[in-house]
Amino acid sequence: MFDSFGVRWDDPQGRPWAVAWAELSGVGISRTRQRRVKPADHLVRKTMVRLDLFPSGQGFRSRHQEMEHLWEFHTVKNGYRLPLGSSPTYIPVIEGAMRQYRPGAYLGIKDEGFVVGLV
């Protein structure tokens, strides 16, 4: 959830967290699109979507130990990555929230190429 406070995650697996905007220097979206190999891939392509969060100062990791499992996850350096699944419909929602609440911290969308076997 994005609101005037910041970013909150009500984790269905029981690991919720909340981060204030002042604690973040940047927030971005990363995505990976399924390669087009077969003709059917041109009609429907899966897209993995992730939210990338970058802390603004020292001590963030110690204050937010509940997020440690997201630290430098996958290919993120000096930040946190939250996998959101394979629905590209999340992207305009995230972009809209970032433009409304923290446009100066929004890093945009980073395309990370493709992978084989994307689920």
Backbone as a printed PyTorch tensor [residue, N CA C, xyz], in Angstrom:
tensor([[[  0.8390,  -1.1600,   0.0000],
         [  0.0000,   0.0000,   0.0000],
         [  0.8960,   1.2380,   0.0000]],

        [[  0.5010,   2.2170,  -0.7740],
         [  1.1840,   3.5010,  -0.8080],
         [  0.2290,   4.5330,  -0.2260]],

        [[  0.7320,   5.3780,   0.6680],
         [ -0.1010,   6.4500,   1.2120],
         [  0.8010,   7.6120,   1.6070]],

        [[  0.2450,   8.5910,   2.2780],
         [  1.0240,   9.7750,   2.6350],
         [  2.1590,   9.4450,   3.6030]],

        [[  2.0510,   8.3530,   4.3560],
         [  3.1200,   7.9220,   5.2580],
         [  4.3080,   7.3830,   4.4860]],

        [[  4.0290,   6.4640,   3.5540],
         [  5.0970,   5.7870,   2.8320],
         [  4.5980,   4.5310,   2.1630]],

        [[  5.3700,   3.4720,   2.2910],
         [  5.0550,   2.1820,   1.6790],
         [  4.8230,   1.1710,   2.7980]],

        [[  3.7460,   0.4230,   2.6780],
         [  3.4190,  -0.6240,   3.6610],
         [  3.1520,  -1.9330,   2.9240]],

        [[  3.5590,  -3.0160,   3.5680],
         [  3.3180,  -4.3430,   3.0020],
         [  2.6360,  -5.1950,   4.0570]],

        [[  1.4060,  -5.5860,   3.7920],
         [  0.6780,  -6.5100,   4.6550],
         [  0.8930,  -7.9000,   4.0930]],

        [[  1.9520,  -8.5200,   4.5230],
         [  2.4000,  -9.7910,   3.9620],
         [  1.4640, -10.9350,   4.3170]],

        [[  0.9550, -11.6350,   3.2930],
         [  0.0950, -12.7800,   3.5670],
         [  0.8290, -13.9210,   4.2810]],

        [[  2.1630, -13.9040,   4.2570],
         [  2.9480, -14.9340,   4.9360],
         [  3.3790, -14.4920,   6.3290]],

        [[  2.8600, -13.3590,   6.7980],
         [  3.1220, -12.9290,   8.1580],
         [  4.3700, -12.1070,   8.3820]],

        [[  4.8980, -11.4680,   7.3440],
         [  6.0720, -10.6000,   7.4860],
         [  5.7310,  -9.1760,   7.0520]],

        [[  4.8400,  -8.4910,   7.7470],
         [  4.4840,  -7.1320,   7.3420],
         [  5.6120,  -6.1440,   7.6610]],

        [[  5.6200,  -5.0260,   6.9350],
         [  6.5680,  -3.9560,   7.2050],
         [  5.9980,  -2.6340,   6.7140]],

        [[  6.5710,  -1.5540,   7.1950],
         [  6.1730,  -0.2030,   6.7760],
         [  7.4120,   0.6800,   6.7780]],

        [[  7.5370,   1.5130,   5.7520],
         [  8.6850,   2.4030,   5.6080],
         [  8.1750,   3.8010,   5.2660]],

        [[  8.6340,   4.7850,   6.0070],
         [  8.2540,   6.1790,   5.7410],
         [  9.0010,   6.6990,   4.5170]],

        [[  8.3630,   7.6290,   3.8040],
         [  8.9940,   8.2090,   2.6130],
         [ 10.3550,   8.8120,   2.9370]],

        [[ 10.4780,   9.4390,   4.1030],
         [ 11.7390,  10.0940,   4.4780],
         [ 12.8980,   9.1000,   4.5850]],

        [[ 12.5930,   7.8190,   4.7470],
         [ 13.6360,   6.8060,   4.8690],
         [ 14.1010,   6.2610,   3.5240]],

        [[ 13.4640,   6.6800,   2.4350],
         [ 13.7850,   6.1370,   1.1150],
         [ 14.3680,   7.2060,   0.1970]],

        [[ 15.4800,   6.8650,  -0.4360],
         [ 16.0500,   7.7730,  -1.4270],
         [ 15.4960,   7.4830,  -2.8130]],

        [[ 15.0070,   6.2640,  -3.0060],
         [ 14.4660,   5.9040,  -4.3120],
         [ 13.5700,   4.6850,  -4.2470]],

        [[ 12.6000,   4.6810,  -5.1460],
         [ 11.6890,   3.5450,  -5.3030],
         [ 11.5340,   3.3170,  -6.8040]],

        [[ 11.7470,   2.0970,  -7.2220],
         [ 11.6340,   1.7900,  -8.6460],
         [ 10.8770,   0.5020,  -8.8800]],

        [[ 10.5590,   0.2930, -10.1230],
         [  9.9030,  -0.9290, -10.5590],
         [ 10.8860,  -1.6510, -11.4630]],

        [[ 11.0610,  -2.9290, -11.2420],
         [ 11.8490,  -3.7250, -12.1860],
         [ 10.9320,  -4.7980, -12.7510]],

        [[ 11.1580,  -5.1030, -13.9960],
         [ 10.3270,  -6.1280, -14.6250],
         [ 11.1800,  -6.9690, -15.5610]],

        [[ 10.7200,  -8.1970, -15.7290],
         [ 11.3360,  -9.1270, -16.6620],
         [ 10.2140,  -9.7160, -17.4970]],

        [[ 10.3410,  -9.6090, -18.7820],
         [  9.3180, -10.1310, -19.6850],
         [  9.7480, -11.4590, -20.2740]],

        [[  8.7880, -12.3470, -20.4310],
         [  9.0360, -13.6530, -21.0300],
         [  9.4730, -13.4790, -22.4810]],

        [[ 10.4440, -14.2740, -22.8730],
         [ 10.9040, -14.2340, -24.2680],
         [  9.8020, -14.6840, -25.1950]],

        [[  9.8070, -14.1400, -26.3930],
         [  8.8820, -14.5830, -27.4370],
         [  9.5580, -15.6710, -28.2370]],

        [[  9.1630, -16.9210, -27.9680],
         [  9.7790, -18.0670, -28.6310],
         [  8.7820, -18.7080, -29.5860]],

        [[  7.5870, -18.9610, -29.0800],
         [  6.5360, -19.6040, -29.8750],
         [  5.5620, -18.5270, -30.3580]],

        [[  4.7950, -18.8100, -31.3970],
         [  3.8120, -17.8340, -31.8700],
         [  2.8430, -17.3790, -30.7730]],

        [[  2.4710, -18.2800, -29.8750],
         [  1.5480, -17.9040, -28.7950],
         [  2.1590, -16.8690, -27.8520]],

        [[  3.4880, -16.8230, -27.7610],
         [  4.1620, -15.8580, -26.8920],
         [  3.9780, -14.4240, -27.3750]],

        [[  3.6220, -14.2590, -28.6370],
         [  3.3950, -12.9140, -29.1650],
         [  2.0350, -12.3800, -28.7190]],

        [[  1.1490, -13.2700, -28.3250],
         [ -0.1750, -12.8540, -27.8580],
         [ -0.1860, -12.5770, -26.3560]],

        [[  0.4150, -13.4750, -25.6100],
         [  0.4390, -13.3370, -24.1560],
         [  1.8610, -13.5700, -23.6620]],

        [[  2.4240, -12.5630, -22.9980],
         [  3.7610, -12.6920, -22.4200],
         [  3.6690, -12.4480, -20.9320]],

        [[  4.2440, -13.3330, -20.1530],
         [  4.2720, -13.1360, -18.7140],
         [  5.3010, -12.0670, -18.3850]],

        [[  5.0080, -11.2860, -17.3750],
         [  5.8940, -10.2320, -16.9240],
         [  6.0480, -10.3270, -15.4190]],

        [[  7.2660, -10.5540, -14.9450],
         [  7.5380, -10.5600, -13.5140],
         [  7.7590,  -9.1120, -13.0750]],

        [[  7.0620,  -8.7240, -12.0030],
         [  7.1260,  -7.3480, -11.5120],
         [  7.6960,  -7.3460, -10.0980]],

        [[  8.6110,  -6.4200,  -9.8280],
         [  9.2060,  -6.2740,  -8.5030],
         [  9.2520,  -4.7990,  -8.1170]],

        [[  9.1400,  -4.5440,  -6.8420],
         [  9.2700,  -3.2010,  -6.2940],
         [ 10.6460,  -3.1180,  -5.6510]],

        [[ 11.4430,  -2.1340,  -6.0630],
         [ 12.7860,  -1.9490,  -5.5300],
         [ 12.8110,  -0.7080,  -4.6510]],

        [[ 13.3090,  -0.8750,  -3.4290],
         [ 13.3520,   0.2080,  -2.4430],
         [ 14.7950,   0.4640,  -2.0400]],

        [[ 15.1940,   1.7330,  -2.0390],
         [ 16.5650,   2.0980,  -1.7020],
         [ 16.5680,   3.0500,  -0.5120]],

        [[ 17.2200,   2.6460,   0.5890],
         [ 17.2210,   3.4680,   1.8040],
         [ 18.0010,   4.7670,   1.6220]],

        [[ 17.5980,   5.7740,   2.3900],
         [ 18.2280,   7.0880,   2.2560],
         [ 19.3700,   7.3110,   3.2300]],

        [[ 19.5370,   6.4740,   4.2250],
         [ 20.6140,   6.7450,   5.1670],
         [ 21.0600,   5.5310,   5.9470]],

        [[ 22.0460,   5.7820,   6.7940],
         [ 22.5950,   4.7400,   7.6420],
         [ 21.5610,   4.2730,   8.6620]],

        [[ 21.6760,   3.0450,   9.0680],
         [ 20.8210,   2.5170,  10.1070],
         [ 19.4940,   1.9490,   9.6420]],

        [[ 19.1900,   2.0640,   8.3590],
         [ 17.9130,   1.5700,   7.8530],
         [ 17.7810,   0.0690,   8.1020]],

        [[ 18.8220,  -0.6850,   7.7840],
         [ 18.7580,  -2.1460,   7.9400],
         [ 18.5340,  -2.5470,   9.3840]],

        [[ 19.1660,  -1.8640,  10.3150],
         [ 18.9750,  -2.2220,  11.7230],
         [ 17.5890,  -1.8260,  12.2150]],

        [[ 17.0230,  -0.7430,  11.6730],
         [ 15.6640,  -0.3220,  12.0630],
         [ 14.5930,  -1.1840,  11.4120]],

        [[ 14.9010,  -1.8040,  10.2960],
         [ 13.9080,  -2.5750,   9.5360],
         [ 14.3760,  -4.0160,   9.3170]],

        [[ 14.6720,  -4.6970,  10.4000],
         [ 15.1230,  -6.0850,  10.3070],
         [ 14.0430,  -7.0040,   9.7480]],

        [[ 12.7840,  -6.5770,   9.8280],
         [ 11.6920,  -7.3820,   9.2690],
         [ 11.7640,  -7.4610,   7.7460]],

        [[ 12.6040,  -6.6300,   7.1380],
         [ 12.7630,  -6.6280,   5.6820],
         [ 14.0560,  -7.3090,   5.2240]],

        [[ 14.8020,  -7.8680,   6.1440],
         [ 16.1200,  -8.4120,   5.8310],
         [ 16.0850,  -9.4510,   4.7060]],

        [[ 15.0240, -10.2290,   4.6290],
         [ 14.9210, -11.2500,   3.5750],
         [ 14.8130, -10.6370,   2.1730]],

        [[ 14.5570,  -9.3320,   2.0950],
         [ 14.4500,  -8.6390,   0.8040],
         [ 15.7440,  -7.9060,   0.4280]],

        [[ 16.7000,  -7.8170,   1.3600],
         [ 17.9390,  -7.0720,   1.1370],
         [ 18.7520,  -7.7040,   0.0130]],

        [[ 19.0920,  -6.8890,  -0.9670],
         [ 19.8890,  -7.2860,  -2.1280],
         [ 19.3830,  -8.5880,  -2.7540]],

        [[ 18.0760,  -8.7590,  -2.7240],
         [ 17.4500,  -9.9260,  -3.3260],
         [ 17.5720,  -9.8580,  -4.8350]],

        [[ 17.8890, -10.9730,  -5.4400],
         [ 18.0450, -11.1040,  -6.8810],
         [ 19.2130, -10.2490,  -7.3320]],

        [[ 19.0200,  -9.1920,  -8.0850],
         [ 20.1540,  -8.4170,  -8.6020],
         [ 20.2520,  -7.0140,  -8.0100]],

        [[ 19.4660,  -6.6950,  -7.0140],
         [ 19.4900,  -5.3450,  -6.4270],
         [ 20.7420,  -5.1710,  -5.5720]],

        [[ 21.3980,  -4.0330,  -5.7020],
         [ 22.5610,  -3.6960,  -4.8880],
         [ 22.1890,  -2.5210,  -3.9810]],

        [[ 22.5120,  -2.6560,  -2.7100],
         [ 22.2450,  -1.6100,  -1.7130],
         [ 20.7760,  -1.2320,  -1.6360]],

        [[ 19.9250,  -2.2240,  -1.7620],
         [ 18.4960,  -1.9680,  -1.6920],
         [ 17.7180,  -3.2440,  -1.4370]],

        [[ 16.4250,  -3.1070,  -1.4780],
         [ 15.4890,  -4.1870,  -1.1880],
         [ 14.6390,  -4.4630,  -2.4200]],

        [[ 14.3100,  -5.7180,  -2.6340],
         [ 13.4630,  -6.0830,  -3.7720],
         [ 12.3010,  -6.9190,  -3.2650]],

        [[ 11.0920,  -6.4490,  -3.5860],
         [  9.8730,  -7.1490,  -3.2250],
         [  9.2420,  -7.7210,  -4.4910]],

        [[  9.2730,  -9.0510,  -4.6710],
         [  8.6180,  -9.6510,  -5.8400],
         [  7.1040,  -9.5240,  -5.7120]],

        [[  6.4650,  -9.0690,  -6.7770],
         [  5.0160,  -8.8710,  -6.7670],
         [  4.2640,  -9.8420,  -7.6590]],

        [[  4.9670, -10.7280,  -8.3180],
         [  4.2900, -11.7100,  -9.1550],
         [  4.3370, -11.3640, -10.6250]],

        [[  3.4570, -12.0160, -11.3690],
         [  3.5080, -11.8980, -12.8300],
         [  2.3300, -11.1160, -13.4010]],

        [[  1.9590, -10.0490, -12.7390],
         [  0.8640,  -9.2280, -13.2430],
         [  1.3460,  -7.8130, -13.5730]],

        [[  1.4560,  -7.4870, -14.8540],
         [  1.8840,  -6.1350, -15.2250],
         [  0.8770,  -5.0600, -14.8440]],

        [[ -0.3260,  -5.4460, -14.4100],
         [ -1.3160,  -4.4440, -13.9940],
         [ -0.8740,  -3.7020, -12.7290]],

        [[  0.1110,  -4.2410, -12.0060],
         [  0.6310,  -3.5440, -10.8310],
         [  1.3960,  -2.2780, -11.2200]],

        [[  1.9850,  -2.2720, -12.3900],
         [  2.8780,  -1.1800, -12.7820],
         [  2.1760,   0.1800, -12.7980]],

        [[  1.0470,   0.3560, -13.4660],
         [  0.4140,   1.6790, -13.4410],
         [ -0.0840,   2.0800, -12.0490]],

        [[ -0.4380,   1.1100, -11.2260],
         [ -0.8630,   1.4180,  -9.8590],
         [  0.3150,   1.9900,  -9.0680]],

        [[  1.4630,   1.3340,  -9.1610],
         [  2.6620,   1.8040,  -8.4660],
         [  3.0890,   3.1600,  -9.0000]],

        [[  3.1010,   3.3130, -10.3220],
         [  3.4890,   4.5980, -10.9140],
         [  2.5730,   5.7270, -10.4520]],

        [[  1.2800,   5.4810, -10.4300],
         [  0.3390,   6.4970,  -9.9870],
         [  0.5640,   6.8950,  -8.5430]],

        [[  0.8010,   5.9150,  -7.6910],
         [  1.0520,   6.2030,  -6.2740],
         [  2.3510,   6.9780,  -6.0980]],

        [[  3.3870,   6.5860,  -6.8180],
         [  4.6630,   7.2910,  -6.7020],
         [  4.5410,   8.7330,  -7.1830]],

        [[  3.8440,   8.9590,  -8.2480],
         [  3.6710,  10.3280,  -8.7560],
         [  2.8350,  11.1800,  -7.8000]],

        [[  1.9180,  10.5300,  -7.0960],
         [  1.0800,  11.2570,  -6.1480],
         [  1.8140,  11.5540,  -4.8430]],

        [[  2.5050,  10.5690,  -4.2840],
         [  3.0560,  10.7110,  -2.9430],
         [  4.5320,  11.0740,  -2.8750]],

        [[  5.3310,  10.6260,  -3.8190],
         [  6.7790,  10.8820,  -3.7330],
         [  7.4290,  10.9100,  -5.1150]],

        [[  7.0290,  11.8710,  -5.9580],
         [  7.5570,  11.8820,  -7.3350],
         [  9.0700,  12.0440,  -7.4170]],

        [[  9.6740,  12.7570,  -6.4710],
         [ 11.1200,  12.9610,  -6.5070],
         [ 11.9240,  11.7030,  -6.2530]],

        [[ 11.3140,  10.7040,  -5.6380],
         [ 12.0180,   9.4600,  -5.3310],
         [ 11.7390,   8.3590,  -6.3520]],

        [[ 10.8130,   8.6120,  -7.2710],
         [ 10.4400,   7.5660,  -8.2290],
         [ 11.5240,   7.3980,  -9.2810]],

        [[ 12.0340,   6.1770,  -9.4150],
         [ 13.1270,   5.8750, -10.3340],
         [ 12.6500,   5.3210, -11.6720]],

        [[ 11.3600,   5.1130, -11.8230],
         [ 10.8220,   4.6060, -13.0740],
         [ 10.8970,   3.0950, -13.1630]],

        [[ 10.8050,   2.6070, -14.4030],
         [ 10.7770,   1.1720, -14.6660],
         [ 12.1230,   0.7430, -15.2430]],

        [[ 12.6580,  -0.3150, -14.6900],
         [ 13.9070,  -0.8820, -15.1890],
         [ 13.6010,  -2.2370, -15.8160]],

        [[ 13.8270,  -2.3570, -17.1060],
         [ 13.6610,  -3.6370, -17.7810],
         [ 14.9350,  -4.4480, -17.5880]],

        [[ 14.7640,  -5.6570, -17.0940],
         [ 15.9220,  -6.4900, -16.8140],
         [ 16.0520,  -7.6440, -17.7930]],

        [[ 15.6130,  -7.4250, -18.9970],
         [ 15.7860,  -8.4480, -20.0230],
         [ 14.7710,  -9.5620, -19.8620]],

        [[ 15.1740, -10.7650, -20.1580],
         [ 14.2620, -11.8900, -20.1260],
         [ 14.9580, -13.0900, -19.5120]],

        [[ 14.1400, -14.0460, -19.1270],
         [ 14.6650, -15.3150, -18.6330],
         [ 13.8810, -16.4410, -19.2730]],

        [[ 14.4790, -17.5720, -19.3580],
         [ 13.7980, -18.7530, -19.8760],
         [ 13.0930, -19.4200, -18.7060]],

        [[ 11.8890, -19.8870, -18.9340],
         [ 11.1730, -20.5880, -17.8980],
         [ 10.4770, -19.6800, -16.8990]],

        [[ 10.1730, -18.4780, -17.2890],
         [  9.4890, -17.5370, -16.4160],
         [  8.1190, -18.0950, -16.0410]],

        [[  7.8070, -18.0840, -14.7520],
         [  6.5080, -18.6050, -14.2950],
         [  5.6810, -17.5150, -13.6610]]])
